[in-house]
Amino acid sequence: MRDLWRTFILAATVGLLSADSSLAQNYEVYWHTVDGGGAGVSDASTGGDYALSGTTGQPDARNHPQPMTGGNYRVTAGFWVIPECPAVPADYDNDCDVDQGDYALFEACASGPDVPYIGDCGHADLDTDGDVDEADFAVFQRCLSGEGNPADPNCAD
């Protein structure tokens, strides 16, 4: 019985070692960058037997001007999009305009004069004095462009 198991294990090992190499795929990562963040397995993009996870919106996996491609594969950014417009101080949703969506984010952060803002509202402190008040709203008004209208990147000056 023992000899039978040895023969079986030897045959299985030889079979695995001599498997048809044409079935093997040769994948290579020939460059990389180290960026912050990450994703859990449940956040991974999947396809077939493969899963890809990483920092949401890897700056290297871009949609503009073209996605990264190679062979039958293509990598595009999932969440960050490189905007085709310059940065505007009050464009909180990074869609190149300052509109009602940006105002809703500003309004949620309004704290009043000399009242420190709470939480993640540093983006709304347009005059960088530690609060979100009427002085910040004055800057916001100068930047207001309306939905679909590109905002002036110098509006805060």
C-alpha positions in Angstrom: 0.0 0.0 0.0 2.8 2.3 0.9 4.5 1.7 -2.4 1.3 2.5 -4.2 1.1 6.0 -2.5 4.7 6.7 -3.3 4.1 5.8 -7.0 1.0 8.0 -7.1 2.7 11.0 -5.5 5.7 10.6 -7.8 3.5 10.3 -10.9 1.5 13.4 -9.8 4.7 15.4 -9.2 6.1 14.4 -12.6 2.8 15.3 -14.2 2.7 18.7 -12.6 6.3 19.5 -13.5 5.9 18.5 -17.1 2.6 20.3 -17.6 2.3 22.0 -21.0 4.1 25.3 -20.7 1.9 26.8 -23.4 -0.9 27.0 -20.9 1.2 29.3 -18.6 0.7 33.1 -19.0 3.7 35.4 -18.7 2.5 38.5 -16.8 5.0 41.2 -15.8 4.8 44.4 -13.9 7.8 46.3 -15.3 7.3 49.5 -13.4 5.5 50.8 -10.3 5.0 53.7 -8.0 4.4 53.9 -4.3 1.3 55.8 -3.5 -0.8 56.1 -0.3 -4.1 54.4 0.5 -5.3 51.1 -0.6 -8.4 48.9 -1.0 -9.9 45.9 0.6 -10.7 42.7 -1.4 -14.3 43.7 -1.6 -13.3 47.0 -3.2 -11.3 45.3 -6.0 -12.2 45.5 -9.7 -12.5 41.9 -10.9 -12.6 40.2 -14.2 -12.3 36.5 -14.8 -9.7 35.0 -12.4 -8.1 38.4 -11.7 -8.7 41.2 -9.2 -7.1 44.6 -9.1 -7.2 46.9 -6.1 -5.2 49.9 -5.0 -5.5 53.5 -4.1 -8.8 54.9 -5.4 -7.9 56.9 -8.4 -4.3 56.0 -8.7 -2.7 59.0 -10.4 -0.9 56.7 -12.8 -4.1 54.9 -13.9 -5.6 57.8 -15.7 -8.4 58.4 -18.1 -6.9 61.5 -19.6 -5.6 61.7 -22.3 -5.8 57.9 -22.8 -6.2 55.0 -20.4 -3.1 52.8 -19.9 -3.2 49.8 -22.2 -1.2 46.7 -23.0 -2.2 43.7 -25.0 -5.8 42.9 -24.2 -5.7 44.8 -20.9 -6.6 48.4 -20.0 -6.4 50.2 -16.7 -8.4 53.3 -16.1 -8.9 55.4 -13.0 -11.9 54.6 -10.9 -12.5 57.7 -8.8 -10.0 60.5 -9.4 -10.2 62.1 -12.8 -7.5 64.4 -13.9 -9.5 67.5 -14.6 -9.2 69.3 -17.9 -9.4 72.7 -16.1 -7.2 74.5 -13.6 -8.0 74.3 -9.9 -10.6 76.7 -8.6 -10.8 77.3 -4.8 -14.5 76.9 -4.4 -14.9 73.9 -6.9 -15.2 71.3 -4.1 -16.5 68.5 -6.4 -13.8 69.1 -9.0 -16.1 69.4 -12.0 -14.6 72.6 -13.3 -17.5 74.8 -12.3 -18.7 76.4 -9.0 -22.5 75.7 -8.8 -25.3 74.5 -6.5 -23.4 71.3 -5.6 -20.4 73.2 -4.4 -22.7 75.6 -2.4 -24.3 72.7 -0.6 -20.8 71.6 0.5 -20.0 75.2 1.5 -23.2 75.6 3.5 -22.7 72.4 5.4 -19.4 73.9 6.7 -20.5 77.4 7.6 -19.7 78.1 11.2 -19.8 81.9 11.6 -17.1 84.5 12.5 -14.5 83.4 15.0 -16.2 80.0 15.3 -13.7 77.3 14.3 -15.1 74.9 11.6 -15.8 71.4 12.6 -14.5 68.2 10.9 -13.3 68.1 7.3 -14.3 71.7 6.3 -10.9 73.2 5.7 -11.7 73.3 2.0 -14.5 75.9 2.8 -12.2 78.2 4.7 -11.3 80.2 1.6 -9.6 83.0 3.5 -7.7 80.6 5.7 -8.6 82.3 9.0 -9.8 79.2 10.8 -13.6 79.7 10.4 -16.1 79.5 7.6 -18.1 82.8 7.6 -19.3 85.7 5.4 -15.7 86.5 4.3 -15.4 83.0 2.8 -18.9 83.3 1.3 -17.7 86.5 -0.4 -14.9 84.5 -2.1 -17.4 81.8 -2.9 -19.7 84.3 -4.6 -16.8 85.7 -6.8 -16.0 82.1 -7.9 -19.7 81.2 -8.6 -20.0 80.3 -12.3 -23.1 78.1 -12.6 -23.5 74.5 -13.7 -21.5 73.6 -16.8 -19.7 77.0 -16.9 -16.0 76.9 -16.2 -15.0 78.9 -13.2 -12.3 81.5 -13.2 -9.2 80.0 -11.5 -8.3 83.5 -10.3 -11.6 84.2 -8.7 -10.3 84.2 -5.1 -7.8 87.0 -5.8 
